[in-house]
Amino acid sequence: METSINTIEIGSIEPKLAELTDCERKFLLLLANDLTNGEIAEELCLTLKSVENYKTKIGDKLNMKGRDKLARFARKHPIELHHWHKQQVNPPPRKSNTNNDNQAANPDSANDT
């Protein structure tokens, strides 16, 4: 059964986007901006056949068929797509305990006190 764009709840957007790869989310962002298949292929360094494959894979994951439905979905949820894309491209910095890092790098320095 195909899901209507209108029946997707905001709470169910996150799990659906989590299933997509970063490249698939970027693909949707480009699709939302009305880029042609050729323009998407050029932007993502793909062949036209790969663009078609992406549309099919994304459609299967989101339970939607067709370029128009995918583009409407992407236009309806640009903030979520940008959020996910930004998280993948620029992940938050990992907190590190510099004291432990220094001890791991130089274990003898811990005994110098």
C-alpha positions as CSV (number, residue, x, y, z in Angstrom):
1,M,0.0,0.0,0.0
2,E,1.4,3.3,-1.0
3,T,1.6,6.1,1.6
4,S,0.1,9.4,0.8
5,I,2.3,12.4,1.5
6,N,-0.5,13.9,3.6
7,T,-0.7,10.9,5.9
8,I,3.0,11.0,7.0
9,E,3.1,12.4,10.5
10,I,5.9,14.6,11.5
11,G,7.0,12.0,14.2
12,S,7.3,9.4,11.5
13,I,9.6,11.6,9.3
14,E,12.7,11.1,11.4
15,P,12.7,7.3,11.1
16,K,12.1,7.5,7.4
17,L,14.9,9.9,6.9
18,A,17.2,7.8,9.1
19,E,16.8,5.0,6.5
20,L,18.1,7.2,3.7
21,T,21.8,7.6,3.0
22,D,23.3,11.1,3.1
23,C,23.5,11.0,-0.7
24,E,19.8,10.0,-0.9
25,R,18.9,13.0,1.3
26,K,21.0,15.3,-0.8
27,F,19.2,13.8,-3.9
28,L,15.9,14.7,-2.4
29,L,17.0,18.3,-1.7
30,L,18.1,18.7,-5.3
31,L,14.8,17.1,-6.5
32,A,12.9,19.6,-4.3
33,N,14.7,22.5,-6.1
34,D,13.3,21.2,-9.4
35,L,16.6,20.1,-10.9
36,T,16.4,17.9,-13.9
37,N,17.8,14.3,-13.9
38,G,20.8,15.6,-15.9
39,E,21.4,18.4,-13.4
40,I,21.1,16.0,-10.4
41,A,23.5,13.6,-12.2
42,E,26.0,16.4,-12.7
43,E,25.7,17.7,-9.1
44,L,26.2,14.2,-7.6
45,C,28.7,12.9,-10.2
46,L,26.3,10.2,-11.2
47,T,25.1,8.7,-14.5
48,L,21.5,9.2,-15.6
49,K,20.8,5.5,-14.9
50,S,22.1,6.0,-11.3
51,V,19.7,8.9,-10.9
52,E,16.8,6.7,-11.9
53,N,18.1,4.0,-9.5
54,Y,18.2,6.6,-6.7
55,K,14.6,7.6,-7.4
56,T,13.5,4.0,-7.2
57,K,15.5,3.2,-4.0
58,I,14.3,6.3,-2.2
59,G,10.7,5.7,-3.4
60,D,10.9,2.2,-2.0
61,K,12.3,3.4,1.4
62,L,9.6,6.1,1.7
63,N,6.9,4.0,0.2
64,M,6.3,6.5,-2.6
65,K,6.4,6.1,-6.3
66,G,7.3,8.8,-8.9
67,R,9.4,11.8,-9.1
68,D,6.5,14.2,-8.4
69,K,5.6,12.6,-5.1
70,L,9.2,12.5,-4.0
71,A,9.7,16.1,-4.9
72,R,6.5,17.1,-3.0
73,F,7.7,15.2,0.0
74,A,11.1,16.9,-0.1
75,R,9.5,20.3,-0.5
76,K,7.2,19.6,2.4
77,H,10.1,18.6,4.7
78,P,13.1,20.7,3.7
79,I,14.0,21.5,7.3
80,E,14.2,17.9,8.3
81,L,16.2,17.0,5.1
82,H,18.6,19.9,5.7
83,H,19.0,18.9,9.4
84,W,19.8,15.3,8.5
85,H,22.1,16.4,5.7
86,K,23.9,18.9,7.8
87,Q,24.3,16.4,10.6
88,Q,26.0,13.9,8.3
89,V,28.2,16.5,6.5
90,N,29.2,18.4,9.7
91,P,28.8,16.0,12.7
92,P,29.0,17.7,16.1
93,P,32.6,17.5,17.5
94,R,33.3,14.6,19.8
95,K,34.1,15.5,23.4
96,S,37.4,14.2,24.5
97,N,39.0,14.1,27.8
98,T,42.4,15.6,27.1
99,N,43.8,14.4,30.3
100,N,43.0,10.8,29.4
101,D,44.1,11.4,25.9
102,N,47.5,12.7,27.1
103,Q,47.9,9.7,29.5
104,A,47.1,7.3,26.7
105,A,49.6,8.9,24.4
106,N,52.3,9.0,27.1
107,P,51.6,6.5,29.9
108,D,54.9,7.2,31.7
109,S,53.9,10.9,32.3
110,A,51.2,9.7,34.8
111,N,53.9,8.4,37.1
112,D,56.0,11.6,37.0
113,T,54.0,13.4,39.8
